[in-house]
């Protein structure tokens, strides 16, 4: 269970950007505090006197695989034995370090390659609260990508929502300041995109479907307003879809979880693999303090690019429609008993004339696969359907009365 979650990492400040957290939207997830858990599990300390017999421990019993470094004599060349042993250990350590050093050099090269494509964002916003008007800046991050022949800055909607293009300042790694000429965003995914007219190198896009748990990743962004900061970690989990993210509902969720440090101001910045490719867009953190505690969430780049292309082409995300009502209380255990498959979404209702009705889906069917991908639960199916290209015919596998059937469904725009 997550503690308090913050919708993302955008940093809001007035005159002192390192002190104010007014722009962070609290995620309403509750759990016991870390201190209370620690207090319940910590074993009380007790002092104990050790008899002389308890101290008879040899150096061999402590470290049987290491040479005795005490040294009582000299080698043939006159060098003490312990010096030769230490030199040998240093040589072995250098061999082991070479592998780590290669990884470190790889991380540095990725950072140097991608930082010119990362943008620091400041959005000037105005809020009315209890009859009072307050203006503030909200800072976040973005990454330059190519869509067609144009350069766009990909970021999170919550970083720039409420600000017009002339109220958004984009700052590059080399200090240039530019304004976007067009801004589009989608509330159902928290994705936003801004057109720019500047010769800024675009980042290379990876394939988030190829990302595995345990893969090394880098996050680049503007934590606490400190632009173009780099952090390093791994992908901790995939398919996080049940997050309550602030007051604005993000309906289509499929987050990566990472322990790469993400803080207020990292929102919209890229999560990169060690090939220097963008694999996700950093979006939110789970935290009891408002800062990084090793639990960050990022939108997979396959999903973000799909939304971005819709925004560029149509000005909005045209979501696909299946025409069913799903049971949110249906569990993996229920599915195992029904179909032997540990996942799926239970159909409670099929709307007349909908794509599902035309494909002969019925109440009580369990949708096991959609377009070749196993369905984990109802939230997973909603996301998969919502991002399917309109008019596309997709194969669907269902379980009905314990038997599996295959049908094809052609999705249409959400009414």
N, C-alpha and C positions, 0 to 999 in steps of 0.2 A: 504494500500500500504506500503510495507516495504521500509526502507530507504536504507542504504548501507548494503550489506550482505557479510559476510566473509566466505569463504569455509575453513571451520571449523577452527577452533580452533586449528590447529597445530601451534606450536610455533617455530619460527626459531630464532637462536641467534648465535653470534660469541663468544666474550669473556664475554659479559654481558647479560645473558639470560633474565633479567627482564626489559631490555630497548629496545631491537631490535624487530621489527615486520616484518622483511623482508619476513618471510615465509607465511604470510597471503595472500590469493588470494582474491581479491575484487569481490563481487557479484554485478552485475550491475543493481541494482534496485534503482530508484530515487523517492524521495518524498520531500515535504517541510520539512525544519528542524523543530525540536521541538520548538526551541526558537521563530521562526517566527509564528508558530501556537499559541504559548502562548501569544505573543504580540498582536495578533489579537483578542483574546478572553478574555483577562484579563480586568476586570472592573476597571477604574481609581479610585484611593483612594480619598475619600473626608472626611475631618474632620467635626465633627458635635458636637455642644454643647448640652448637655442633661440637661433639666431642673430638678429641684428638684423633680417634680412629676414623672419623668421618672425613679427615683431611688427607688421607693417604691416597691421593689420586695421581697417577703418573702422567707425564706428558704424552705417552703413547696412547693412553686410554682416552685423552681429550681429542687428539688429532692424529689418529693412527696413520693417515695417508700423507702427512706432511713430514719433511725431513727434520731432524733435530737441529735447530738453529743455534744451539748454545755454543757449539764449537770449542774443542779443547786443544786443537792442534793446528798445524799449518799444512798446506799442500806442498807439493814438490817445488813449486815456484815461489814459495814463501808467502803466498796469500792465505789468510786464515780460512779454515774450512767453512765457517758460517758465511763469509763473503761470497764464496763460490756457490753455496746453496741459495743465497739470496739472489745472486745473478741468474741462476737457473730459473727461480720462481718468477723473476721479472721478465725473462725471455718467454716463459710460458704464458704469463699474463699479457704480454704484447701480442702473442699469437691470437689469444682469445679476444682481445680488444679490437683486433683488425676487423672482425665481423661486425661488432657494434659500431665501429668507426665508419664502415661502409654505409650502415643504415643511417647514421647521423648525417653523413654527406648527402645521402639521398634526400633526407628531409630538408636540408638546406637548399638543395637545388630546386626542389618542388616549390618551396617558399619564394625563392628568387624569381622563378619562372612565372608564378601566378599572381604575385602581389601587384604588378602593374595593371591587372585586370580587376582588382578589387576596389570598390568605391566606398568612401565614407559619406554617409547621408545625414543631412540635417534638415528637418522639416519644421517650419514655423506654424504652430497651431494655436487656435483660440478656443477657449471653453467658457461656457456660461454656467456658473454654479450659484444657486440661491441669489440670482439677480446680479451677481458680480461677474465681470469678464476678466479672464486671466489668459495671458499669452505666454507661451513657453516653446522651447525648442525640444524636439525629440530626435535623438541620434540613433542611427542604425548602420547597416552595411548593405552592400549589394555586389553583384558581380556582372561584368559585361559579357554578353553572349551575342552571337549572330543569329538572327532569324531572317532568312532570305539574304538580302544584301544590306540589311540595316543593323546597326548596333543598338542593343537595348540593355538596360540595367535591370537584372532580375533581383527581386527583393521580397520582403513580406509586406502584405497589405497594412498590417497594424503599424508599420514604421511610418508610412506616409499618408494614411487615411485622414481626411479632414484638412489637408493642405493642398492648395492649388499648385500647378507647375511652377509659377513664379515665386512660390514660398518654399520650394525645395532646392537645396543647395547640394551639389555633388562635388566632392573633392577627391582628386586622383592621388595616387601614390607619390607623384612628383610635385604635388602642391597646386595643380591647376584647379580652378573652380568653374563649373558649368551648370547650366539649368536644363532640365528635361523639356522637350517640346511637346510630348504627349505622355499621358499617364493613364493606365488601365489597371483595374484590380478586380479580384473575385473574393467575396466574403466567405464562400463555402469551402475554400481551400487555403485562404490567407496568402494567396500569391498575388504579387503586383509586378508590373513591368513598365519601364520608362524609356522612351525614345531619346537618344542623344545624337548630336551632330558633332563628334569629336573623334580624332584618330587615336582611339584607345584600343590596345590589343584585346581581343576577345579570348576568354578562357575556353579550353577544350572541354566538351561535354562527355562524360562517361556513361556507363550503363548501370543504373542502380540495381537492376535485376540480377546483375552479376556479383553484387556485394554480398559477402558472407560475414556472419558473426565472428569476431576476432580479427577482421581485417584492420590494418593500421590506417588511420585517417588524420588529416590536419584540418583545423578550423582557422580561418582568417577573418578578422572583423575589427570592430571598434569597441572593445569592452571598456565601459566607463568613459567613453569618448577618446580612448587611446587608439587612434586609427592604425590599421594595418598590423595588428598584433597577431602572432601565430601561436597556436597551441597544438598539442600532439596527443593522440590516444588511440582507442580502438572502437569498432562498432560493437556495442554491448548487447543489442537486441534488435529485432526487426518486427514490423507489424504491430506497432503500438497504435491502437485505434479507439481506446476508451478514455481519452483524456478530456477533462472538463477545462476548457481553455478560456477563462475570463467570462465576461458577460455576453460576448458575441460568440455564438455557436459556430464552430468549424465542423461542418457536416461530413466532409470527405477527409478521413484521416487514414494514414498508413505510415506513421513515422518510423524512422530509424532512431534508436537510442545510442548515445555515445558518451564516453567518459572524457573526451577531449574537452578541456575547460571552455565553457560558454558562459558569458556573463552579460549583464545589461549592456546593450550596444552591439552585440554580436548578431542580432536578428537580421536575417536577409543575406548574411555572408555565406561563402561557400564552404562546404565540407568536401575535402579532396582525398582521393586515393594517392598512393605513392607513385602513380604514373603522371600525376599533375592534373588529373581529370576531375571535374566537379561531379560528385555523386549524390549530393543532397544540399538543401538550403537550410541553414540553422534557424530555428524558429522559437523554441521554448526551453525552459529549464524547470526542473523540480527542485525546490530549495526551501529550507526553513529560515534562511537568512537573507535571501534575495540575491546571493552570489552563487558561484559554481560550487556544487557539492558532488560533481561527477555524474550527474544525471541530466543530460541534455537531449533534445529531440530535434530532428531535422526532416524536412519533406524530401522524399526521394526525387532525384532529378528527373526520372522518367515522367513522374506525375507532374512536377513543376513545369517542365517543357511542354507537356500536352496542354496544360492550362494556358501557358504563355502564348502558344501558337493560336489557340482559340481567341484569346484576348486581342492579339494583333490582327487576326483575320476578321473577326466578327464583333469586337468590342466587348464581348462578354463570353463566359463559359456556357456553351450550349450543352446541357446535361442530357444524357440518354435516359430513357424511361422503359421500365419493364412491365409495370402494371400489377404489382403484387404488394400485399401487406405482409410483413414478416413478424414472427414471434420473437421478441427480444429475450424472453425467458428460456428459450430453447438452448440446451447445453450440449457440450461434446459428449457427455455421458448419455444423454437422451438419444443422440445420433448413433452412438455405438450400439445401443439396444435396438434401434430401429433398422439400421443399415449395416452395422459393423464398421462404419467409417467415423473416425473421431473428428467430426466437423460437420459443417453444413448449416443451412438456413431453412427454417420451417415456414412454409407458406400458410398463412392464416386466411387470406382472401385473394381472389383473382378478379380483377376488374373486367367487366364486359368490354369486348372489342379491343382490349389491350394486346401488346405483343405476346404476353404470357398466355392469354386466353387463346390467341390464334395458334400458339404452339402446343395447345392442349394441356397446359399445366392445371392442376386441381388443388383445392384446399387439402392440406395434409401432406402434400409432396415435400420432400426435403431436397433442396438444391445442393448437390455435392460438388459440382464443377461448373465453372462459367468461363467459356472461351479458353479451355485448356488449363485453367488454374484451379486447384482445389480451394473450396470456399471454407474459411475458418469459422465464420459466424455471420450474423446478419449485418453488422457494421462493415465487414470485409466485402460482402456482396454489394452493399449500397455503393461503396467506393468503386468497385470494379465496374459496375453497371454505369455509374455516373460519368466515368471517364472513357467509356467505349465510344469510338467514332460513330456518329449518327448514320443510320442506314446500313450498318454492317451486320451481316448475318453471322451469328456466333453459335458454336455448339454448346449444348447444356446437358449435363448428366444429372438425373434426379433419382431419388429412391422413393418408390411407391409400394406400400404394403410389403416391404422387405425385399423387393426386387428392383434392379437398376434398369433405367431406360435412358435413351439418348434422344434428344430433339434439337431442332435449330430454332433460334429466336432472332428476329430482325428488330433491333432497337430503334426507337423513334424519339424525337425531342420531348423533353419533359413539358407537359401542358402548362 
